[in-house]
């Protein structure tokens, strides 16, 4: 039993490393793509398009990735994802070399496609451990982003001036990160997915997706995760451009992003334990209040300290909402329903953030930094009201 349990947790640790490698690439892109996009865009309103294309690529890949996981298994599907990461780095690098905004945007979209596979790392970790440890496993995998908080911005700093074309080799480093990730996920020893087992044994494939979605906990999980990514995504997308407009240096912007990523992932070491102690509902609602605190800080000033504090706090709110929503989702579906439920959840989340990211640049150009943050308030209010009503309707105390 001890050896079996140890083997299961070894998968979680490998997924932690794979997540760290992907997030390093992702944070590098978030740090630089706004500035690179601004330099190459034919219209300033399109400056955030490359970052928006990341979420488009993720949303487009969520369902195909789920289908590949069902047919080929998690390990093989994750290996395909890392190969897409290699392609993403090459295309982005070539776009910068050729000074092509559109090729560069396609490269960013491919990075999003890679993310479409990495989003299933947390669920694979949850599958590998006993029921009571699922929230802990999810938190640990997401905590891989802590490594990225240091490696991503620093890699961006050290590579952006390599070679004759600025930023080109920053994106080429994604190729190397993805190759390393390929080696890590190839070591995974995961059980067959539920659909593979069902196809073999011809067993019941569970409830319809429509029926699962009607579950109030499914609705709350979707709201929590979507709000987490929409608020965090819009703020993170425009921050480098906003800081540039307010006269802050690229180094200051990288520092802010670093603190933001720490806020996103550092709490992951204890968020799972908090969920076990206080319950998923209370963590989700706490995450929403933390997001309101972010709005207050963001509207109070535009100094470096304000940006550091605001982006750290929005990262913390994201952590509570996303891990809370993901943990709640694992309680909604049966084993045979997990792939379609996970795919629908993450597709919806990244469809929402895609829309938010597309509007971010335009909102910033017309209404500025404060305007972007004011627009987020109604979303938070609606989600908080819905969370409280769903919790109350379930007849449960917030725990």
Steps between C-alpha positions, in 0.01 A plus 500: 500500500784739591675437167177550309426828678858617442466420129178703480662804662803467271260581214392813686862609543572445130192701410624773734824518301315493166275779624805703609657466155182599320432791734855628452428524127157650568628769738778590258236554233274702729798716600605579143214451253322824587813705435597299190143526372499876555822533299380292205123560492368690196245662734550570873155357570646164392792513744345246737387268219798261536419448871132464415593235245651292781158459658341440160747220436426353841122514452530342155717217631310408818254261335745344248748450786229330704416272207867409455531427872200269472639310203875503558525544876624791710873431462495480120272803469724707728799407283314631194435821692870556563575449129248775424702709746811440290313615189366805688849613591627459145208688341517787752876528449459503121225764523731734690793434264275584203335791684163341424232588754265235364752214506593605853131493596466147359800395708326636810186309405706180486632575849134511601446163333784361713322645801187312392684178587673631812163596648431129545812447712309592817221254424752225422656567840157481667434168326826359635422540871223399744182709522598687817832610345366635169497868599856462634619338175336774291661767716842339476494483120381861472782593740740418218437858399713615794807383311373696201460813712878519517609322184251661256573872558872438548520295182325787323753749641806294408391405148317805366820665370673187371575501128443777249120505537368589847270242665549236228702261714269549796239316297750248367564398862142366501624227264753383758250517787252292301758235416580468872129471576469224239762299687324552833148399389640195322587364847139511623333172596131582497197272501281471195238770463144419588384495139770253404377273778139550396571421136673180605240388751192649326380659823266794562648831384312707753260791489464739211708817509179706509394328821843546659501871415167549677664399827543815708850403606595475132364851448695633798820329382458661156428842648794486738753390237367731227505804726848410623640492149301794360603741776857375518530480121382853429718653770806299403454569127501878529745538791825500291347750256356715780833508682677593178250786453555623856876513443606185682796302369486152347688374805230641731232332290683167525521541879127567522426190292729299726309609811175431320602145422610450861154613607347251258700196603663545842169443687467166322712339770219559750182565297422128490537479877275804544236333285522186711460705817247767403326355193493593134217753523674719755824501299315604183320785674825610666659509156230738378558739791874492426418601142306800632808595699699488176260750340544739793881486477501531119283812512703665777810586295739417216836485676717192488390407852134517398559273204699252709234486774206489258641224281608295802151523649320415175726196474400394850132540415551296183660221703210470743236518226668267252609232744165528677312464172718211380462316832124549496483366145667172600209439739238551227578231246516124519808314381349427160396866455826672585648564153195672352435699818861616527508594131177700521620680814836605358361581155246735659766661720733572209220614273418760766861611541541516121215749479640695796849513349371617162322793664786583738714693253208700362370579848842616609547726197163668555456495880849447637623284788226610739229443243610141441477427873164673548354279226590194710287603800160387364644157415623456855170618649296262284726204580495574874120520506476177302751326729309603812164398352627162378660433836181593681283299261709191558394524862860500620682735732798664336782271605 
